[in-house]
Amino acid sequence: MSFATITVMAAAALIGLMILSHTLLRAWNSWLDLKRTELERGADNPTGHALGMIDLSDLKERLRKLEAIAAGVDI
């Protein structure tokens, strides 16, 4: 193999590596944007908030029942 052939092959390999790196970097950034969007939507999700309120309401009701039991009140 001549020096010119080796140089062309090395340059082609380097360009291919650069293209692959660029593609993977864009994919990674897009994935991060997707996850960032999912987190933002999760914080503003009214369903998640409603479920949290239901759980809180359930805990309050249980606490009332336990306090009534401790006070000797018949429920």
C-alpha positions in Angstrom: 0.0 0.0 0.0 1.2 3.4 -0.8 1.3 6.4 1.5 -1.5 8.1 -0.4 -3.8 5.1 0.0 -3.1 4.9 3.8 -3.7 8.6 4.1 -7.0 8.5 2.3 -8.1 5.5 4.4 -7.1 7.3 7.6 -8.9 10.5 6.6 -12.1 8.5 5.7 -12.0 6.7 9.0 -11.5 10.0 10.9 -14.4 11.6 9.0 -16.6 8.5 9.7 -15.7 8.7 13.4 -16.6 12.4 13.4 -20.0 11.7 11.8 -20.7 8.9 14.3 -19.7 11.1 17.3 -21.8 14.0 16.1 -24.8 11.7 15.6 -24.4 10.1 19.0 -24.1 13.5 20.7 -27.3 14.8 19.0 -29.1 11.6 20.1 -27.9 12.1 23.7 -28.9 15.7 23.8 -32.3 14.8 22.4 -32.8 12.1 25.0 -31.8 14.6 27.7 -34.4 17.1 26.4 -37.0 14.4 26.4 -36.3 13.5 30.0 -36.2 17.2 31.0 -39.7 17.6 29.4 -41.0 14.5 31.2 -39.8 15.9 34.5 -41.4 19.3 33.8 -44.7 17.7 32.9 -44.6 15.4 35.9 -44.3 18.5 38.2 -47.3 20.1 36.6 -49.4 16.9 36.3 -52.7 17.6 38.0 -53.4 13.8 38.2 -50.3 13.3 40.3 -51.3 16.2 42.5 -54.8 14.8 42.9 -53.5 11.4 43.9 -51.3 13.1 46.5 -54.3 14.9 47.8 -56.3 11.7 48.0 -53.5 10.0 49.9 -53.3 13.0 52.3 -57.0 12.9 52.8 -56.8 9.1 53.5 -54.1 9.7 56.1 -56.1 12.5 57.8 -59.1 10.2 58.1 -57.0 7.4 59.6 -55.5 9.9 62.0 -59.0 11.0 63.1 -60.0 7.4 63.6 -56.9 6.6 65.7 -57.5 9.8 67.8 -61.1 8.7 68.4 -59.9 5.2 69.5 -57.3 6.8 71.8 -60.0 9.1 73.3 -62.4 6.2 73.8 -65.0 7.6 71.5 -67.2 5.0 69.7 -67.0 5.5 65.9 
